[in-house]
Amino acid sequence: MEEFVAQDANDSFSRYALALELEKENRVSDALPQLREVIARDPGLVAAYQQLGRLLAQSGSIDEAREIYRQGISVAGAAGDQRARSEMQLALDTLD
């Protein structure tokens, strides 16, 4: 996966997939910046907010997870993705 990101650093899908692979390898600290970069480059990619919020919460960065979930809820709502919006709202509610 890293080679795909190296070939095209602007490819949000490859970067997102890399973050998921890093998480599977228990390399959460490496996955977090990849997801942050996806959001910075492609702020409409709803799934990136869900994954980043979840990983932040698991890592104990609760305040940052809350903020990412809030942003994701807004983006999902604007995109008409009610399922993702509801899932992130539920995740946010469990943090409060």
Number of C-alpha atoms within 10 A of each C-alpha: 14 14 10 14 18 12 10 11 15 14 15 22 15 21 25 24 18 21 28 21 16 19 17 11 11 11 13 20 14 14 24 21 14 24 26 19 17 25 21 12 14 15 16 16 19 22 16 25 28 23 22 26 29 20 20 19 18 12 13 10 13 18 14 14 25 23 14 24 26 18 18 27 24 15 19 23 16 12 14 11 13 13 11 20 23 14 14 28 17 12 18 21 11 9 12 8
